Amino acid sequence: MPIMTFKRFEEKFLITEQQYKNIMPEIEKYMTSDKYCLNGNEYSIYNVYFDTPNDELIRHSINKVNYKEKIRMRSYYPQKSLDDKVFLELKRKYDGVVYKRRVSLNIAEVNRMIENKCLDNSENNYLKKQVINEINHFLKIHNIVPKVAIRYDRNALFCSYDKNIRITFDRNIYARRQNIYLGESEFDSRILQEGYRLMEIKNNGSLPTWIIQILSKNKIYNTSFSKYGTEYKMFIKNKISENRKVV
């Protein structure tokens, strides 16, 4: 059965390509690539983020509040049909702890969810039923619509002796607000500049000494970075700039 609930801490770092090359040999002493990184290659992740018509969720989130939540559809392959399997993820963060609920659906079911403002919950599996209940409660409160598609390339590793420790490196992060679906249509907005990667360390609240030493040695410091949040700020900045040109 796929994992449907997560509780973890996530620490983020913006690093250069040179820092990435410097730390990988050390990291690989303790970690192995996840199943999607075939032969050490990166894989692509496709997301559609949902929000209210007036962007209530992301506007609340970028205010650096203690509690925030978001909902997205995710796939590890570009969309080809409405039967394609995807993950619908409800992600909440409170006091630095991330709680994620995830359920596997096909795209047609997600489309019906958007239209009906709820998911069918005739599920027999108890855990999946509970996850759908949480998502439906969220949908009852928030009138969501598709807002932005974001894709990127990822290298992901798991700690060889503790599966609670995972490190991901994302690059080529692009977004679009037209033609919003999980496909390879042209992305018109680069979220993270070329030559940088977003590094995330996902853990259960404590980092091993070797990770701390690698970060310290390479002068890598944690930061706050949200893909959707960064895209939204860029979108608003561009809208303001366009309005000024019209005036």
C-alpha positions in Angstrom: 0.0 0.0 0.0 1.4 3.4 -0.9 2.3 5.7 2.0 -0.5 8.1 2.5 0.5 10.1 5.6 3.7 11.9 6.5 4.9 13.8 9.5 8.4 15.4 9.2 10.6 18.4 9.4 11.8 20.0 6.1 14.9 22.2 5.9 15.7 24.1 2.7 19.0 25.4 1.3 19.8 27.2 -1.9 23.1 26.0 -3.2 25.3 26.6 -6.3 26.2 23.9 -8.8 29.7 23.9 -7.4 28.5 23.3 -3.9 26.4 20.5 -5.2 29.4 18.9 -6.8 31.4 19.4 -3.7 29.0 17.7 -1.3 27.7 14.8 -3.4 30.7 12.5 -2.9 30.3 12.9 0.9 26.6 12.5 0.9 26.8 9.3 -1.2 28.9 7.7 1.6 25.7 7.6 3.7 22.8 7.7 1.2 21.5 5.9 -1.9 19.3 7.1 -4.8 15.6 6.5 -4.5 13.7 4.3 -7.0 13.0 7.0 -9.5 16.6 7.9 -10.0 17.4 5.1 -12.4 21.2 4.7 -13.0 21.8 7.9 -11.0 19.8 10.1 -13.4 17.4 12.8 -12.3 13.6 12.5 -12.8 11.0 15.2 -13.5 8.2 16.1 -11.2 5.0 17.7 -12.5 2.6 19.7 -10.2 -0.6 21.6 -10.4 -1.2 23.8 -7.4 -4.8 24.7 -6.5 -5.9 27.9 -4.7 -9.0 30.0 -4.2 -9.9 32.5 -7.0 -8.4 35.3 -4.9 -5.3 33.3 -4.0 -6.2 33.1 -0.4 -4.0 30.1 0.4 -0.7 31.4 -1.0 -1.2 35.0 0.2 -1.7 33.5 3.7 1.4 31.3 3.3 3.9 33.9 2.2 3.1 36.0 5.3 5.3 33.6 7.2 2.5 32.6 9.6 2.8 29.7 12.1 0.2 27.6 10.3 -0.2 27.2 6.5 -1.7 24.7 4.1 -1.8 23.9 0.4 -3.2 21.3 -2.0 -1.6 20.1 -5.2 -1.8 17.3 -7.8 1.5 15.6 -8.5 2.9 13.2 -11.1 6.3 11.7 -11.9 5.4 11.5 -15.6 3.9 14.0 -18.1 0.1 13.7 -18.4 -1.2 11.7 -21.5 -4.8 10.8 -20.6 -7.5 11.3 -18.0 -6.8 7.7 -16.8 -3.2 8.6 -15.7 -2.6 8.0 -12.0 -1.6 11.0 -10.0 -1.2 11.9 -6.3 -3.5 14.5 -4.7 -1.6 15.9 -1.7 -2.8 18.0 1.2 0.1 19.6 2.9 0.0 21.5 6.2 2.8 23.0 8.2 2.5 24.0 11.9 5.3 25.2 14.1 7.9 23.9 11.7 6.4 20.4 11.4 5.1 19.3 8.0 2.0 17.0 7.9 1.2 15.6 4.5 -1.8 13.5 3.4 -1.7 11.9 0.0 -4.1 9.8 -2.0 -3.7 8.1 -5.5 -6.3 9.0 -8.0 -6.6 9.4 -11.8 -6.9 12.8 -13.4 -10.6 12.3 -14.3 -11.3 11.8 -10.5 -9.4 15.0 -9.7 -11.4 16.9 -12.4 -14.7 15.7 -10.8 -13.4 16.8 -7.4 -12.9 20.3 -8.7 -16.4 20.3 -10.2 -18.2 18.8 -7.3 -16.0 20.3 -4.5 -15.5 16.8 -2.9 -14.0 13.4 -3.5 -16.1 10.2 -3.6 -15.4 8.4 -0.4 -16.9 4.9 -1.0 -13.4 3.6 -0.1 -13.1 0.5 2.0 -9.5 1.0 3.1 -9.7 2.8 6.5 -6.5 4.9 6.1 -7.4 6.0 2.6 -10.9 6.8 3.8 -9.5 9.0 6.6 -7.2 10.9 4.1 -10.2 11.5 1.8 -12.2 12.8 4.7 -9.5 15.3 5.5 -9.3 16.5 1.9 -13.1 16.8 1.7 -13.1 18.9 4.9 -10.5 21.2 3.3 -12.6 21.4 0.1 -15.6 22.3 2.1 -13.8 25.3 3.5 -11.9 26.5 0.4 -13.3 26.9 -3.0 -10.3 25.8 -5.0 -9.4 26.0 -8.7 -6.2 25.2 -10.6 -3.8 28.1 -10.4 -0.3 27.2 -11.7 1.7 24.3 -13.1 5.2 23.8 -11.9 7.8 21.3 -13.0 11.4 20.6 -12.1 14.1 18.0 -12.2 15.1 16.2 -9.0 17.8 14.0 -7.6 16.7 12.3 -4.5 18.5 10.1 -1.9 17.6 8.1 1.2 19.8 7.5 4.1 21.1 3.9 4.0 20.5 3.3 7.7 17.6 5.6 8.5 14.7 6.0 5.9 13.4 9.0 7.8 16.3 11.0 6.4 15.9 12.1 2.8 17.7 14.7 0.7 16.4 16.1 -2.5 18.0 18.5 -5.0 15.7 20.4 -7.5 16.8 22.4 -10.5 15.3 23.7 -13.7 12.2 24.9 -11.8 9.7 26.3 -14.3 6.0 27.5 -14.0 3.1 28.5 -16.2 -0.3 29.9 -15.6 -1.7 29.1 -19.0 -2.7 25.6 -20.1 -2.5 24.3 -16.5 -2.1 20.5 -16.5 0.6 17.9 -15.8 2.2 18.0 -19.2 5.2 19.2 -21.1 3.7 22.3 -22.7 6.0 25.3 -22.8 6.8 26.8 -19.4 7.2 30.5 -19.5 8.6 31.4 -16.1 11.8 30.2 -14.5 11.5 30.2 -10.7 15.1 29.3 -9.8 17.9 30.9 -11.7 20.2 28.7 -13.7 23.3 27.4 -11.8 21.4 26.9 -8.5 19.6 24.0 -6.9 17.1 23.8 -4.1 18.3 21.3 -1.5 15.8 19.9 1.0 16.6 17.8 4.0 13.5 15.9 5.2 13.9 14.3 8.6 12.2 13.4 11.9 13.5 16.3 13.9 17.2 15.5 14.3 20.1 15.6 11.8 23.1 13.3 12.1 26.4 14.8 12.7 27.8 14.0 9.3 25.1 16.2 7.6 25.8 19.1 9.9 29.5 18.8 9.2 29.0 18.7 5.4 26.8 21.8 5.6 29.2 23.7 7.8 32.3 22.7 5.7 30.7 24.0 2.5 29.1 27.1 4.1 25.6 26.0 3.3 22.9 27.8 5.3 19.2 27.1 5.6 16.7 29.5 3.9 13.0 29.9 3.3 12.0 29.0 -0.2 8.6 28.0 -1.6 8.2 27.1 -5.3 4.6 28.2 -5.4 5.3 31.2 -3.1 8.2 32.4 -5.3 6.2 31.9 -8.5 3.3 33.9 -7.0 5.5 36.8 -6.0 7.0 36.9 -9.5 3.5 36.8 -11.0 2.3 39.8 -8.9 5.5 41.7 -9.6 5.0 41.2 -13.3 1.4 42.3 -13.1 2.3 45.5 -11.3 5.0 46.2 -13.9 2.6 45.6 -16.8 -0.1 47.9 -15.2 2.5 50.6 -14.8 3.4 50.4 -18.5 -0.3 50.6 -19.5 -0.7 53.8 -17.4 
